[in-house]
Amino acid sequence: MTAPLPLQGLRVVEMTHMVMGPTCGLVLADLGADVIKVEPLEGDNTRRLVGAGAGFFPVCNRNKRSIAIDLKDARGRAAILKLIETADVFSENFRPGALDRLGFGWEALSTLNPRLIYVSHKGFQDGPYAHRVALDEVVQMMGGLAWMTGPPGQPLRAGSSVNDIMGGMFGAIGILAALNERHRTGRGRHIVASLFENTVLLVAQHMAQHAITGKPLQPMSVRTPAWGVYDIIDTADGGRVFVGVVTDTQWEVFCREFGFADLAADARIATNTGRVQNREWLIPELQTRLGVFDAAALSARFEAIGLPFAPITRPEALFDDPHLNASGGLLPVTLPDGRQARLPALPLALDGERPGVRRDAPKVGEHGREVLAEAGLAPAEIEALVADGVVRIGTAWR
């Protein structure tokens, strides 16, 4: 970006792994913060994931610096504590109590650095479940999201790490709120973001629906939708396009564009409520009439009249999406094997500019020497830590 980033000058010490905590750091780093990732000597285990986890580390760790250090060694712990003295934010996602035993709990660090904002990314807020181990899939199952996503009787997790990502975002929101408060108080805060409560917020609309109607909820796949036309059409060329007609004015525009004068004149479906009540015959009829178009032609017609539509797209097709490529929505990154790729930017713009990549995801311990020097360690102290195997200065991805 041409202008300074809004979080420039903010230092974050990140002791996180997997997705939730690193997503929080990603948001802060993309917005200009100096995010220092503290890893074990062998590197974050997330670096070695395969299958559906292969993309976690490259996505969540750009614009960060890495120090790989042995926290079981008193000298390693002392070095990181010196670094934390210089920090504005400390971010962690360990099990409750794990960091307290190492001397990195909230009580210890807030005493060391009273201005420090400490964010914990947990499975649950305080309560009977706080001791449980949580994963995105765990909380989707127990929080009702999987039940609402799958077909009846077949709970299905959402097709992304939605709670981990959302949890990291709420961690970042909490940090920004605490930073603003610190301008007045001069003191930090302990922020806790949690996966289970994320899920509950995601299903809040369904809980409210039940509270209002008193009726048992149905999974989204078989629900009675809020709008009469809100469906996927199979097209003549084997494609599929989602179409939405969500107001009575849109219904008039839709019928006029496609020449459906008989449907426009049918009093049973003149209102959205009527179209919802008559979906049993209306949707098959629209499938028959719209199914003669190919996907591109149907999409073009909907785009021309300004109605909601969406081709059904696989994630790998997004690399060639013309909008993402024109709007700066895909950022150039280097993958672990050295190949180049383009991955999504944060979904926001600052004065029309998208935050970009200042650093690729770091190699294990890539920035160890410079980070320790900034923490105040003398060159001889740093080299002694390296020589004794307490600090790893890496050039490798794993």
Residue, then its C-alpha position, 0 to 999 in steps of 0.5 A: m500500500t502507498a500509505p502507512l498501514p493502520l497498525q504500523g508500530l504495534r508489536v504482537v508476540e504470537m504463541t499459537h498454532m493451527v488456525m484460530g490463533p494464527t488467523c488473529g495474527l494474520v488480521l493484525a499483520d496484514l494491517g501492519a502490526d509486527v507479528i512475531k511467531v514463537e515456534p518450538l525448535e522443530g517448528d509449528n506442527t501445522r507446517r507438517l499437516v497434509g490433506a485438508g490441513a495442507g493450506f493452513f500455515p501458508v494462509c494464516n502466517r504471511n507478514k509474520r516473523s518467526i523465532a524458534i526457541d526451546l521454552k523448556d530451557a530457562r534461557g529460552r523462556a527468559a529471552i521470550l520474556k524480554l521480548i514480551e516486555t517490548a510487546d503490545v499484544f501477546s496471543e496464545n491458544f494453548r490449553p488452559g493452564a499450560l502457559d501458566r506453568l511455563g510462566f507465560g500466563w496472564e497474571a505473570l505477563s501483566t505484572l511484567n508488562p502492565r500495558l500488555i493486551y493478552v488474548s487467549h483463543k480457547g474452545f470455550q468461555d469459563g464454565p462447565y465445558a472450559h476443560r474440554v478440548a475443542l476443534d472446529e468440527v467439535v463445536q460445529m457438532m455440539g453447537g447446532l451448526a452441523w445439524m443445520t448444515g446437513p440433510p435431515g439425520q446427517p449432520l455435516r460440518a461447514g466446508s471451511s474452518v468457519n469457527d477457527i477463522m471467526g474466533g481469530m477475528f473476534g480475538a482481533i476485534g477484542i485486541l483493537a477494543a482493548l488498544n482503544e481503551r488503553h489510550r485512556t487507562g494505560r493498562g492492558r486487558h485479558i481477552v478470551a475468544s472461544l470456538f463454541e460461543n462462535t458457533v452459538l452466534l452463528v446459529a443465533q438466527h435459528m434459535a431466534q426463529h424457534a423462540i418466535t415461532g415455537k416450531p421445531l427447526q429444520p436443517m437448511s437443506v429442507r427448511t422453509p426459506a424466507w423467500g419464495v425463489y431461492d434455489i439452484i437451477d440445473t442448466a442445459d449445459g450441465g451447469r448449476v446456477f443459484v437464483g434469488v428473487v427476494t422482493d415483489t418488485q424483483w418478481e415483477v422484473f424477473c417475470r418481465e425479463f423472461g416473458f413469464a406473463d402468466l406467472a406475473a398475473d397469477a394471484r397465488i404467487a403475486t407476493n413473496t408469502g404466496r410464492v413461499q406457500n406455493r413452492e411445491w409447484l412453483i420451483p419445478e415450474l421455474q426449473t423447467r422454464l429456466g433449465v433451457f438456458d446454459a449457465a453463462a446465458l442465465s447468469a448474464r440475464f440475471e446480471a443484466i437486470g440486477l437480481p441475485f445469482a451465483p454460478i456454483t463454483r469450486p474453490e480452485a476455480l477462484f484462482d481465475d476469477p476475474h473480479l478477484n484478479a481485478s480487485g486485488g483480492l488474490l495476493p502473490v505468495t510463495l508456497p512451502d516448495g518455492r512455487q508461486a501462487r495467489l491466495p486471498a487477501l483480507p476482505l477489506a480495503l483501506d481508501g481503495e487499497r487492499p492490504g498486501v504481502r510484505r513477507d511470505a510465511p516465514k521459515v522456521g526460526e528465520h528471524g531469530r537473530e533480529v528478533l532477539a537483538e530487538a529484545g535487547l540481547a547482546p550478539a554474544e548472548i544470541e550466538a551462545l543460545v544458537a550454539d547451545g541449541v536453545v534457538r534455531i536459526g532456520t532456512a527450512w520450511r519444516 
